[in-house]
Amino acid sequence: MQIQASASRYFRPFLRAVLLLTPFTAGCLVTAQTEQKQSGNYVADSTFAQVKPGKTAGFVRATVGQPTKVTSVEDGSEVWDYLYTERKESSGAVFLIFGGHDVKETGHHAFVELKNGIVTNAWRG
């Protein structure tokens, strides 16, 4: 009988703790959300593949659109920069235990170099 009474004495506090915590853990809520946005002049790969050396500035504007920025180079050429930003926002939570939020923002460029109104080079950076 002594062994049974001793085990019961240690087991009761454990049982109370389990019974008290059960309502909080039984209905555990997990959530997750991801949102992705693009802003600026996004140029799809299939569209950018059409911009090749020998094409005209008019063709580039008609195909890709107005550049975000135009830079003049000393040799008389221009570099057209198509910039777009990709923002990915993620959040998640485990009710009463953990919550987190993450934002990643990445800038992407598509460059077109023209000399005398003719494409000489096109690349992504």
HUURRA-V784725 format. One record per residue. N is the residue number from 1. OMEGA is omega in radians with two decimals (999 if undefined). BURIAL is b if it has 9 or more other C-alpha atoms within 8 Angstrom, else e. Layout:
BEGIN
N OMEGA BURIAL
N OMEGA BURIAL
END
This chain:
BEGIN
1 -3.12 e
2 -3.12 e
3 -3.11 e
4 3.13 e
5 3.13 e
6 3.13 e
7 3.13 e
8 -3.12 e
9 -3.14 e
10 -3.07 e
11 -3.08 e
12 3.11 e
13 3.10 e
14 3.13 e
15 3.10 e
16 -3.14 e
17 3.12 e
18 -3.13 e
19 3.13 e
20 -3.09 e
21 -3.08 e
22 3.13 e
23 -3.12 e
24 -3.07 e
25 -3.09 e
26 -3.12 e
27 -3.09 e
28 -3.08 b
29 3.11 e
30 3.11 e
31 3.07 e
32 3.14 e
33 3.07 e
34 3.13 e
35 -3.11 e
36 -3.14 e
37 3.04 e
38 3.07 b
39 -3.13 e
40 -3.10 b
41 3.11 b
42 3.11 b
43 3.14 b
44 3.14 e
45 -3.11 e
46 3.10 e
47 -3.10 b
48 3.12 b
49 3.13 e
50 -3.13 e
51 -3.07 b
52 3.07 b
53 -3.13 b
54 3.10 e
55 -3.10 b
56 3.09 b
57 3.11 b
58 3.09 e
59 -3.12 e
60 3.13 b
61 -3.13 b
62 -3.07 e
63 -3.00 e
64 -3.12 b
65 -3.13 e
66 3.13 e
67 3.08 b
68 -3.06 b
69 3.07 e
70 3.14 b
71 3.07 e
72 -3.13 e
73 -3.07 e
74 -3.09 e
75 3.10 e
76 3.12 e
77 3.09 b
78 3.02 b
79 3.09 b
80 -3.09 b
81 3.05 b
82 -3.07 b
83 2.96 b
84 -3.11 b
85 3.10 b
86 -3.12 b
87 3.13 b
88 -3.11 b
89 -3.13 b
90 3.05 b
91 3.14 b
92 -3.14 b
93 2.96 b
94 -2.99 b
95 3.10 b
96 -3.11 e
97 -2.98 e
98 3.04 e
99 -3.13 b
100 -3.13 e
101 -3.10 e
102 3.08 e
103 3.07 e
104 3.13 e
105 -3.07 e
106 3.08 e
107 3.13 e
108 -3.13 b
109 2.91 b
110 -3.08 b
111 3.04 b
112 3.10 b
113 -3.13 b
114 3.03 b
115 -3.08 b
116 3.08 e
117 -3.13 e
118 3.13 b
119 3.05 b
120 -3.11 b
121 3.06 b
122 -3.12 b
123 3.06 e
124 -3.14 e
125 999 e
END
